[in-house]
Amino acid sequence: MFSLKSSLTAIGAAALLSASPVATALAQDNPGEGVELIMAQPTWDTGWFHTEIYKQLIEELGYTVGETLTLDNPAFYQSVAFGDVTLWVDGWFPLHNTYREIFEDGAEIVGAVAEGGALEGYLVDRASAEEFGITSLADFQRDEVKAAFDRSGDGLADLVACPPGWGCEINIEHHLDAYDLRDHVNPIKAGYSASMADAVAAYEGGESIFFYTWTPNWTVNELVPGEDVVWIEVPEVNLPEDLMDLADAATMEGVEGCVSDPCTLGFPANDIVAVANSAFLDDNPAVRTLLEEVSVPLADIFAQNAAMNEGDGDIVAQASEWIETNRADVDGWLEAARAAQ
């Protein structure tokens, strides 16, 4: 039977509970309780490991994270600006500067997964580099070099490049024009992992290979710079207009396996960063703080990528293991995020 007195008593008890230290502690421990967000990951699988790490950490704050969406760059940056997707941790800057005008009205860069160590460039197998004296992209204008790397029989050197929609595709296309390579190089834009697996098989069969890659990536575990392959240089730094103010950063010292030191790779070193919807961050300071606090060593991403390439594809378990191995740091990051409320 309905009782006004008992109802008022229950309401009063609930009010006391909501104001109690226990309830306050529970709310602080789980600032994301009742809030759902959507993460994205890139079409290149070398970023999926740290994506999963961040996903699990966000869940430890009480947030509900829906199914991770795999998106190419334009789709993600448009979606995060509108709030259809909340965030990803796979922004590559300055490589992705070309997308800033798409997302900056509604989203922002926050924190850094890894700073400065994400390299990009072109490599050839060491044996061919030594046989033909290859040190630069300009060498691919030579007939004997083109013939050695012409695996398709079209008279052009085959380059494993980037699929459409990737930031590196824009830069590679720019380089082909800047260095007059259109009539000398055939950029292969099929699925990157499959194309690289084919290149590795060709190398193991004694063929010459020419490819673009980035770090961290399983390719440099499978084909070790300085042993199996070498980084080659560009004739001179020539970047797309939105990157030209970073030209000095496209030459680096101490690049292991490069044909020269310093090494003019032709791409500025990148930071791997989170990009998130600004309105969501404003409403959820715990997530903003977490993104500002967390970092993942490049060496750990390298190791996971190598294991993944060797057949260990359980990324969820790998991320969980990494979190427990680094629990002291993780707990500090979570504590800072909870205190941000």
C-alpha positions in Angstrom: 0.0 0.0 0.0 1.3 3.5 -0.8 2.5 5.4 2.2 3.5 9.1 2.0 5.5 8.7 5.1 7.5 5.7 3.8 8.0 7.5 0.4 9.3 10.6 2.1 11.6 8.5 4.3 12.9 6.7 1.2 13.5 10.0 -0.6 15.2 11.4 2.4 17.4 8.3 2.7 18.3 8.6 -1.0 19.2 12.3 -0.5 21.4 11.4 2.4 23.1 8.6 0.4 23.7 10.9 -2.5 25.4 13.4 -0.2 27.3 10.8 1.8 31.1 10.3 1.6 30.5 6.8 0.1 28.4 8.1 -2.8 30.9 11.0 -3.4 33.8 8.5 -3.5 31.9 6.3 -5.9 31.2 9.2 -8.2 34.8 10.3 -8.1 36.1 6.8 -8.8 33.7 6.5 -11.8 33.4 10.0 -13.3 32.2 8.5 -16.5 29.3 6.6 -15.0 26.3 6.8 -17.4 28.3 8.4 -20.2 28.9 6.7 -23.5 31.6 7.6 -26.1 32.7 6.3 -29.4 36.4 5.8 -30.3 37.8 5.4 -33.7 41.0 3.7 -34.9 42.8 4.1 -38.3 42.8 1.8 -41.2 46.5 1.0 -40.5 46.7 -1.7 -37.9 49.9 -0.5 -36.3 47.8 2.0 -34.3 45.3 -0.5 -32.9 47.4 -1.5 -29.8 47.6 1.9 -28.2 43.9 2.6 -29.2 42.9 -0.5 -27.1 45.1 0.7 -24.2 43.3 4.1 -24.1 39.9 2.4 -24.5 40.5 0.2 -21.5 41.8 3.1 -19.4 38.7 5.2 -20.3 36.5 2.3 -19.2 38.4 2.1 -15.9 37.0 5.6 -15.3 33.5 4.2 -15.6 32.7 5.3 -19.2 30.9 3.0 -21.6 32.9 2.8 -24.9 31.0 1.5 -27.9 32.4 -0.6 -30.7 35.6 1.0 -32.0 35.1 2.3 -35.5 37.8 1.8 -38.2 38.0 5.0 -40.3 40.3 6.6 -42.8 41.6 10.1 -42.1 39.0 12.3 -43.8 36.0 10.4 -42.4 37.4 10.5 -38.9 38.3 14.2 -38.9 34.9 15.1 -40.2 33.1 12.9 -37.7 35.0 14.1 -34.7 34.4 17.7 -35.5 30.6 17.0 -35.7 30.7 14.8 -32.6 29.6 11.7 -34.4 32.8 10.1 -33.1 34.4 11.2 -29.8 38.1 10.7 -30.3 41.0 8.7 -31.6 44.6 8.4 -30.5 46.1 8.2 -34.0 46.6 11.7 -35.1 50.0 12.1 -36.8 51.2 15.7 -36.7 52.5 17.4 -38.7 51.6 14.8 -41.3 47.9 15.4 -40.7 48.1 19.2 -40.8 46.2 19.0 -44.1 43.1 18.0 -42.1 43.2 20.8 -39.6 40.7 23.0 -41.5 38.3 20.0 -41.4 38.3 19.5 -37.6 39.5 22.5 -35.7 36.1 24.2 -35.4 34.8 21.3 -33.3 37.7 19.2 -32.2 41.3 19.6 -30.9 44.6 17.9 -30.3 45.2 16.9 -26.7 48.1 15.1 -25.1 50.6 12.9 -26.9 50.8 9.1 -27.2 54.4 9.5 -28.4 56.4 12.5 -29.2 58.9 13.1 -32.0 59.9 9.5 -32.7 57.5 8.6 -35.5 59.6 8.7 -38.6 58.6 8.3 -42.3 60.6 7.7 -45.4 61.7 5.5 -48.3 63.7 2.3 -48.1 65.3 -0.2 -50.5 66.9 -3.5 -49.8 70.5 -3.1 -48.8 71.9 -5.4 -51.5 70.4 -3.4 -54.3 71.4 -0.1 -52.7 75.0 -1.3 -52.7 74.9 -2.9 -56.2 73.4 0.2 -57.9 74.8 2.9 -55.7 71.3 4.0 -54.6 71.3 6.8 -52.0 68.4 9.0 -53.2 65.0 9.0 -54.8 66.7 10.7 -57.8 68.5 7.4 -58.5 65.1 6.0 -59.6 65.4 8.1 -62.8 68.2 5.8 -63.9 67.2 3.1 -66.3 69.2 0.3 -64.6 67.6 1.1 -61.3 64.1 1.2 -62.7 64.6 -2.1 -64.4 65.8 -3.7 -61.1 62.7 -2.6 -59.2 60.2 -3.2 -62.0 58.3 -6.2 -60.6 55.1 -5.6 -62.7 56.9 -5.3 -66.1 55.6 -1.8 -67.0 59.0 -0.2 -67.2 58.6 1.7 -63.9 60.1 1.0 -60.5 57.4 -0.4 -58.2 57.0 1.5 -54.9 54.9 0.2 -52.0 53.1 3.5 -51.2 50.0 4.4 -49.2 46.3 3.7 -49.9 44.1 6.6 -50.8 42.9 8.6 -47.8 46.1 8.3 -45.8 48.1 11.4 -45.0 51.2 9.8 -46.4 49.6 9.4 -49.8 49.3 13.1 -50.1 53.1 13.6 -49.3 54.2 10.8 -51.6 52.1 12.1 -54.5 53.7 15.5 -53.9 57.2 13.9 -54.0 56.5 12.2 -57.3 55.8 15.5 -58.9 58.5 17.5 -57.0 61.3 15.1 -57.9 60.1 14.4 -61.5 59.4 10.7 -60.8 56.0 10.3 -62.5 57.7 8.6 -65.5 59.9 6.5 -63.4 58.0 5.2 -60.4 54.8 3.3 -60.0 53.2 3.9 -56.6 51.3 0.8 -55.4 48.2 2.0 -53.4 46.6 -1.3 -52.6 46.2 -2.4 -48.9 49.4 -1.6 -47.2 49.9 -4.7 -45.1 49.2 -7.0 -48.0 51.5 -5.1 -50.3 54.3 -5.1 -47.7 53.8 -8.8 -47.1 54.3 -9.3 -50.8 57.4 -7.1 -50.7 58.9 -9.1 -47.8 58.3 -12.4 -49.8 60.0 -10.8 -52.8 62.9 -9.8 -50.7 63.2 -13.3 -49.3 63.2 -14.6 -52.9 66.2 -12.4 -53.7 64.3 -9.6 -55.5 64.8 -5.9 -55.2 62.2 -4.0 -53.1 61.4 -0.3 -52.7 58.9 0.9 -50.2 57.6 3.7 -48.0 57.2 3.0 -44.3 56.8 4.7 -40.9 57.8 4.0 -37.3 56.5 2.3 -35.2 55.6 -0.4 -37.7 56.2 -4.1 -38.0 58.0 -3.6 -41.3 61.2 -2.4 -39.5 61.2 -5.4 -37.3 60.8 -7.7 -40.3 63.2 -5.8 -42.5 65.8 -4.2 -40.2 67.3 -0.9 -41.4 71.1 -1.2 -41.7 70.9 -5.0 -42.1 68.2 -5.9 -44.6 67.3 -2.5 -45.9 68.4 1.1 -45.9 66.7 4.4 -45.6 67.4 6.5 -48.7 67.3 10.3 -48.9 65.3 12.8 -51.0 67.2 15.0 -53.4 66.2 18.1 -51.3 63.4 18.8 -48.9 60.3 19.6 -50.7 57.0 19.4 -48.7 53.4 20.3 -49.4 52.7 23.9 -48.8 51.1 23.4 -45.4 54.3 21.7 -44.1 57.0 23.9 -45.6 57.6 25.7 -42.4 58.8 22.4 -41.0 61.4 21.8 -43.7 64.3 21.9 -41.2 62.7 19.0 -39.3 62.8 16.7 -42.4 66.6 16.1 -41.8 67.5 14.2 -38.7 70.7 12.9 -37.1 71.2 9.4 -35.9 68.6 7.6 -38.1 69.8 4.0 -37.8 70.2 2.4 -41.2 70.2 5.6 -43.3 72.7 6.0 -46.2 73.9 9.2 -44.6 74.0 11.0 -41.3 72.3 13.4 -40.9 69.6 11.8 -43.0 67.3 13.9 -45.2 64.2 11.6 -45.1 62.0 14.3 -46.6 59.3 14.0 -43.9 59.3 15.8 -40.6 59.3 13.6 -37.5 55.8 13.2 -36.2 54.0 13.2 -32.8 51.3 10.6 -32.4 48.5 12.4 -30.6 44.8 12.2 -29.5 42.3 14.2 -31.4 38.9 14.6 -29.6 35.6 16.5 -29.8 36.0 19.7 -27.9 32.5 19.8 -26.5 32.9 16.3 -25.1 36.2 17.2 -23.5 34.7 20.3 -21.9 31.9 18.2 -20.4 34.3 15.4 -19.3 37.5 16.8 -17.8 38.4 13.3 -16.6 38.9 12.2 -20.2 40.8 15.4 -21.1 43.2 14.9 -18.2 43.6 11.2 -19.0 44.6 12.1 -22.6 47.0 14.7 -21.3 48.6 12.2 -18.9 49.0 9.0 -20.8 51.9 8.0 -23.0 53.0 4.7 -24.6 56.7 4.1 -25.3 57.4 3.6 -29.0 59.5 0.6 -28.1 56.4 -1.1 -26.7 54.4 -0.3 -29.8 57.2 -1.7 -31.9 57.2 -4.9 -29.8 53.4 -5.4 -30.1 53.5 -4.7 -33.9 56.2 -7.4 -34.3 54.2 -9.9 -32.3 51.1 -9.1 -34.3 52.9 -9.6 -37.5 54.1 -13.0 -36.3 50.5 -14.1 -35.7 49.6 -12.9 -32.2 46.5 -10.9 -33.0 44.9 -10.7 -29.5 45.2 -7.0 -29.1 42.7 -6.8 -26.2 44.9 -9.2 -24.2 48.1 -7.4 -25.2 46.7 -4.1 -24.1 45.5 -5.6 -20.8 48.9 -7.1 -20.1 50.6 -3.7 -20.9 48.3 -1.9 -18.5 49.0 -4.4 -15.7 52.8 -4.3 -16.4 52.6 -0.5 -16.1 50.1 -0.4 -13.3 52.0 2.1 -11.1 52.0 4.7 -13.9 48.4 3.8 -14.9 47.1 4.3 -11.4 48.8 7.7 -11.3 47.1 8.7 -14.6 43.7 7.5 -13.4 44.1 9.4 -10.1 44.9 12.6 -11.9 41.8 12.1 -14.2 39.5 11.4 -11.3 40.8 14.5 -9.5 39.9 16.7 -12.5 36.2 16.4 -11.7 
